[in-house]
Amino acid sequence: MKKMIMGAALAVMMSTAAHAAETVGVSMALFDDNFLTVLRNGMQDYAKTLDGVTLQVEDAQNDVAKQQSQIQNFIAAGVNAIIVNPVDTDATAAMSKLAADAGIPLVYVNREPSNIDSLPEKQAFVASNEAESGTLETQEVCKLLGGKGKAVVMMGELSNQAARMRTKDVHDVLATDACKGIEIVEEQTANWSRTQGADLVTNWLSAGLEFDAVIANNDEMAIGAIQALKASGRSMDSVVIGGVDATQDALASMAEGDLDVTVFQNAAGQGKGSLDAALKLARGETVDKKVYIPFELVTPANLKDYQAKN
């Protein structure tokens, strides 16, 4: 009996020790990005609440080769799991193979990998379903325009699945009976950037392009559009501006009456969810291949709810 008790106690101690010191390597596409900063901070804040969990967080600086090198370094260091926010979602198959060959669990976060339907064992994807993001945004823009008008579309980096999907959402909504009176007069990438967004809209305005709405794949580009429109003397009451992410800057812009619609993407929730998934996989637990954190529409009517969340 005494031996059984001691054996049980030893098993508990071994299990606790297995969880006591775990290191997760994290490769973020870019530190200098408002949304990804919230995601990264959410992950790091959550890690601080977990006993024995250490994060090794690296900035890939939007360089695919650098990101792949970081993954190789994580593997060489013997981390328990890896989390990747991909620079290029078309380059994820090679990353998956590196981790799978090393037997180390890997979780992609926020940006859907191109090999999502063929992820190896012990790999998963945590994000929000992009079929909802651009759809919610564009439906609200359509409502505000009364189903008629001219719109410009600002796309994120075309190497990112999110940019491609959100743009498809825009086209799908504008093809519906309620919104088919809205014409897309220009559609170009501004690479998720506020500065590039401002430059793009400035160029459109300089060329004499007329439009009633800006439908941007993210808030940063939408804010850039607002800056360009204001600099040109355009009244913000005369144009509908939409974005995605509900960042702090976007909510402040909405409070000022400039941004008309955004879509809350729970960055901190994605960060927490990706770390949870990585740790479960490292411990041999089962995780769904796709873990979705819902998107939520944000308008001036419910703005205060989201200001409280930030």
N, C-alpha and C positions, 0 to 999 in steps of 0.2 A: 504493500500500500504506500509506504514511504517512498519507494522507488518511483511509483506511478506519479505521485505528487511532484517529486523532484523533476521527473521527465516532462510533465506538463508545464511546470514553471520554466524549465529550460527552453521548451518550444516557444513559449510566449516571449522570453527574452531574446531568442534568436529572431523571431518575427519582428519584434520591436527594433532590434539592431539593424535589420534589413531595411527598415524605413527610417532609421535614425540619421543616416547621412546619405543624401541623394543629391546628385548634381545634374542640372539640366542645362544644356547648351542652347542658347537662343541667338539666332541670326535674324536681325531685323533689316528689311530692305533699305531703310533710311531713317536715321535718328531725326533729321531736320524736316519733320512732317508733323503737323499739328495732331492729326488723327492718330497716326502711328505712335506718337509720343504718349497719348492718353492710353492706348492699348498697352504699350510697354510699361508705363507706370502702374497700370492696373495689375499687370502680371507680377511686377516686382513687389507691389504693396501686398498682394495676396500671398506671395512667397514668404514674406516676413511673418505672416501669421501661422506658418507651418513649421513645426519643429524639424530641424535637420535638413531642410531643403535649401540648396544654394543654387542661384542662377548665375551663369556666365553669359552675359549679354554682349553681343558684338554688333557693330554697325557695318553693313555691307556697302554702304555709300552708293547704292544703286549700281553696283558692279557685280555682274553675274559670276565672273571668275573669282572675285574676292569672296563672294558668298559660298561658292563651292569649296574654296580653300578653308573657310571657317568651319564648314561641316567636316572636312577631313581632319582638321585640328581637334574638333570635339571628339571625333572617333578615336584619334590617337591618344587623347587625354583620358579616354575611358569613361565618358559621361554616362549617366543612366538612361538619358533620353535627350532628344533634340527637338526644338521647336523652330520652325522656319516661316518667316514672312517673306515669300519669294520676291526677288527683284523682277524676274521674268517667269511668268507662270508656264511658259512653253519650255522652260529648262528644268522642270522638276523631275522628269523621269530619271535623269542621271543622278540627282540628289537622292531620290528614293532608293536607287540601286546601291549607292554608297552605304547608306544606313542599313539596308536589308542585308547586304553582304557581311556587314560587321555585326549583325544581330542586335542593333540598337534601335529602339522605338523612335519614330519620327512623327511629329504632328505639324501639319501646315496650318497657319492661322491667317484669317482675313482674306487672302487672295487664293482663289480656287486653283489647284494644280491641274495642268493639262491631262495628267494621268489619273484623275480622280476616280475613274471607273475601273482602274486596274492597280490600285494601291496594293503593295505587298502586305503580308501579315504584319501586325504591330505598327500600322501606320493609319492616320486619320486626318480629317480636315475639320477645323472649327471656324465658323464664320457666321454671317447672316446670308439668307437666301437672296441673291441679287435679282431674282425674278420679282421681288417685292419692291426693291429700292427705287429704281427708275419708274416703276409703275405707279407707286404712290405719289411720287413727285410730279409726274406728268399728268396724272388724273386731276391733281389739284390745280396745276397751271391751266389745264383745259377748262376747268370749272371757273377759274378767275377770268379767263378770256371769253367765257361764254361760248366756247367751241369754235371761235373764229379768230383769225389773225395770222401774223407772221412770226416765226420763232427761229432763233439761232441755237444750235446745240454745241456745247463745249465738252469735248471728250477728254478722258484721262489718258494715261499712257496706253497705247494700243497693244503693248505686249502684256497688259494685264487683263485677265478674264473679266474683272469687275467693270472695266471701262467698256469692253465689248458688250457685256450683258446689259448694263444700264442704258447704253445707246440703243440696243435692240428693244428694250422696254419702252423707250421714247417712241420709236417707230410703231411698235405694236399698239400703243395707246392712241396715237394720232391716226391710226388706220380704222379705229372704231367709229361707228355712226355718230356718236356724240361729239367726237373731236376731229373728224376728217376735214373740217373747215379751217384747220390750222395748217399752214404751209411752212415747211422748213426751208429757209432761204440760204442758210449757211451752216456747215457742220465741219468743225476742225478740232484738232487736239491742242490742248494747252498743258498737257502733261501733269495734271493735278495741281499746277502751280498758280499761286495768286498773281505773281509778277507776269508770268506768261499769259494768264487770263486777261489781265489788264492790257497788255500789249496787243493781244488778239482783237479785243473789242475796240481798242483805239484804232487799229487798222481798218476794221469794218466800218466804223463811224467816218473815218477819213475818206473811205471809198464811197461814202454816201449811201451805205446800206441802211435800209429801214426795217425795223423789227419791233414787235410788241412784247416779246418775251425772250428771256435767256434761260435755257434749260441746261444746267451744268451737271456733270457727273459727280462733282463734289463741291463742298462749301468754299474751299479755297479759290477755285476758279470763279465761282459766283461772286465772291467778295472782290476779286480782281475786276470783274465786269462792272460791279457797282462803282468802284473807284474810277474806272474809265468813263462811265456814263456821267458821273458827277463832275469830273474834270471837263467834260464837254459841255456842261450846262444843262444836260437833260434832266427833266423833272422825274424823280423816282416814282411819282404817282402815274406816270404815263407808260411804265414798263413793268412787267411781271418778272421777278427773278426767283429761280428755284435752284436748290442745291441738295446735297446729301451729306449726312454725317452728324449734323446738329452739334458742331464744335462750339466752344465757348464764344469764339469770335463771331460765329454765325448767329448764335442766339442774341448776342449784343447788337448785331446788325439788324436782326428782326425787331428787337426792342426799339431801335431807332426809326423803324418804319421803312427800311431799305430792302431787306430780304423778305420775300413773301411766303416762301415755303422751304422747308428742309425735311429730311428724314433722319430720325434718330437711329444711329447704328451704335449699339452698345459696345464701344471699344474696350472699356474696362471689363465688361462681361465676356468679351471674346478672349481677352488676355487671361482671365481667371479660368475660363472653360478650356483653353488650350493647355494650361498647366495641369489642370485636373486630369485631362485626357492623357497627357504625357506620363504623369505619375502612375495612373492606373495601368497603362500599357507596360510601364517599367516593372510594375508589381505583378504582372501576369493576368491582370483583370481584362474583361471584355469591354470594348468601346465601339460604338457605332462608327462606321466609316465617315459619315457626315453628321456633324453636330451643329444645329442651327440656332442662333440667337435672333429672335424676331426683330424686324425693322418696325418703326412706329412713325406715323406722320406727325409733323410738328408745324403748327400754324400760329398766328398771333392769338388765336382763341385759347390754345392750351400751352402757350409759351411758358407760363410761370411754373408749370409742372416740370419742365425740362431744365429751367434755370435752377430749380432746387436740386436736380440730379447732378448738376455740374458744380 
